[in-house]
Amino acid sequence: MTGNPKAFPVSWDQFHRDCKALAWRLSDKNENGGEWKAIVTITRGGLVPAAIIARELGIRTIETVCIASYHEYKDQGSLHVIKGISPDMIADAGEGGEGILIIDDLTDTGKTAKKVRDMLPKAHLATVYAKPIGRPMADTFVTEVSQDTWIYFPWDMDLAYSEPISGKKDG
């Protein structure tokens, strides 16, 4: 992301509420009318929402696909698949992943989501947050933020002083 992004800090409490809201939306979305078979989570950002959603929906099978896209927490660069989806999961998914949930924290440009969707084209892709460019890749999401917003996830932050939006300090 270039320029001065808008800051959107998300607390653990807020993130948990947003993940539960996503689970509610997914609870009746399985196109097959049955239960979700498994979750494929995009690491690292998808790990926390996948754990919450798996608990809420009673899903025990969780697979990871490891893709690096952000470099030094600044710009989304080229994609690098560090670990693909296990061949057993892909074989068991059948029909291109029907009944499989792909979970991530955010779809930004949609590049990462597209890479995983290419692996499981009929899976249901759900993210907690979506930006306008990446939004078409998500079948379900909770909150849309502007493209120039940088989301500060709770696992990326420490408690520290925050500058006022105006930039003026009290004193």
C-alpha positions in Angstrom: 0.0 0.0 0.0 1.4 3.4 -0.9 0.7 6.9 0.3 -0.8 7.5 3.8 -3.2 4.7 4.5 -6.1 5.2 6.9 -5.5 3.3 10.1 -8.1 0.7 11.2 -6.9 -0.9 14.5 -8.9 -4.0 15.4 -9.0 -5.2 19.1 -9.1 -8.8 20.1 -12.7 -8.3 21.3 -13.8 -6.7 18.0 -12.0 -9.3 15.9 -13.7 -12.1 17.9 -17.1 -10.5 17.4 -16.5 -10.1 13.7 -15.4 -13.7 13.4 -18.6 -14.9 15.2 -20.6 -12.7 12.8 -18.9 -14.4 9.9 -19.7 -17.8 11.4 -23.4 -16.9 11.7 -23.4 -15.9 8.1 -21.8 -19.2 7.1 -24.0 -21.4 9.3 -26.6 -21.7 6.6 -24.6 -21.0 3.4 -23.5 -24.5 2.4 -24.8 -24.8 -1.1 -25.1 -28.6 -0.7 -27.5 -28.0 2.1 -25.3 -30.2 4.4 -22.6 -29.5 6.8 -19.3 -28.0 5.8 -16.8 -30.8 5.2 -13.6 -28.9 6.2 -11.8 -25.5 6.4 -8.8 -24.5 4.3 -7.3 -21.5 6.0 -4.9 -19.1 4.3 -2.0 -18.5 6.7 -1.1 -16.7 8.6 -4.0 -14.2 8.8 -6.7 -16.9 8.4 -5.5 -19.0 11.4 -7.4 -17.1 14.1 -10.7 -16.7 12.2 -10.5 -20.3 11.2 -10.2 -21.4 14.8 -13.2 -19.4 15.8 -15.3 -20.4 12.9 -14.3 -24.1 13.3 -15.5 -24.0 16.9 -18.7 -22.2 16.1 -19.7 -24.5 13.2 -18.4 -27.7 14.7 -15.8 -28.3 12.0 -12.9 -30.6 13.0 -10.9 -30.8 9.7 -8.7 -27.8 9.1 -6.0 -27.6 6.4 -3.6 -24.8 5.8 -2.4 -23.2 2.6 0.6 -21.0 3.2 1.0 -18.1 0.9 3.2 -15.0 1.4 2.0 -11.9 -0.2 2.8 -8.9 2.0 6.4 -8.0 2.3 7.6 -6.2 5.4 3.9 -5.4 6.3 3.8 -2.7 3.6 3.0 -3.6 0.0 1.4 -6.7 -1.4 4.0 -8.1 -3.7 4.3 -11.2 -5.7 2.7 -14.4 -4.3 4.7 -17.3 -3.1 3.1 -20.6 -2.2 5.1 -21.9 0.7 2.8 -24.9 1.4 0.0 -26.1 -0.8 -3.2 -27.8 0.1 -2.6 -31.5 0.8 -3.3 -33.8 -2.1 -5.5 -35.9 0.2 -7.7 -32.8 1.0 -8.0 -32.0 -2.7 -8.8 -35.6 -3.6 -11.4 -35.8 -0.7 -12.9 -32.5 -1.7 -14.1 -33.8 -5.0 -16.1 -31.6 -7.4 -13.5 -28.8 -7.1 -14.0 -28.3 -3.3 -17.7 -28.3 -2.9 -18.5 -28.1 0.8 -15.1 -26.7 1.7 -14.7 -23.3 3.4 -11.7 -21.2 2.6 -11.1 -18.8 5.4 -8.9 -15.7 5.5 -8.8 -12.5 7.6 -8.9 -10.1 4.6 -9.2 -10.0 0.9 -7.3 -6.9 -0.3 -6.5 -7.1 -4.0 -8.0 -10.6 -4.4 -4.7 -12.1 -5.7 -4.2 -14.5 -2.8 -7.9 -15.5 -2.8 -7.7 -16.2 -6.6 -4.6 -18.3 -6.1 -6.5 -20.5 -3.6 -9.7 -20.5 -5.5 -7.7 -21.9 -8.5 -6.8 -24.8 -6.2 -10.5 -25.4 -5.1 -12.7 -23.6 -7.6 -16.0 -24.7 -6.0 -15.1 -24.0 -2.4 -16.8 -21.1 -0.5 -14.4 -18.3 0.2 -15.1 -16.3 3.4 -13.1 -13.4 4.9 -13.7 -11.2 7.9 -12.8 -8.0 6.0 -12.9 -7.1 2.3 -11.6 -4.2 0.3 -13.3 -3.1 -2.9 -10.8 -4.6 -5.3 -10.7 -8.0 -3.6 -14.4 -8.1 -2.6 -15.6 -10.0 -5.7 -13.4 -12.9 -4.7 -15.2 -13.4 -1.4 -18.4 -15.3 -1.3 -19.1 -14.1 2.3 -17.5 -11.3 4.4 -18.5 -9.2 7.4 -17.0 -5.7 6.9 -15.9 -3.7 3.9 -13.2 -1.1 4.3 -11.8 1.3 1.8 -8.9 0.2 -0.4 -6.6 2.8 1.2 -7.2 1.4 4.7 -4.5 -0.5 6.5 -6.0 -2.9 9.1 -4.0 -3.4 12.2 -4.9 -6.8 13.5 -4.6 -7.5 17.2 -1.7 -10.0 16.7 0.3 -7.2 15.0 0.0 -4.6 17.8 1.3 -3.8 21.3 -0.2 -1.3 23.6 1.4 2.0 22.9 0.6 5.7 22.6 -1.4 6.7 19.5 -1.2 10.0 17.8 -4.5 11.9 17.5 -5.9 12.0 14.0 -5.3 15.8 13.8 -1.7 15.3 14.7 -1.9 17.9 17.5 -0.6 16.7 20.8 -2.2 17.8 24.1 -0.1 19.7 26.5 
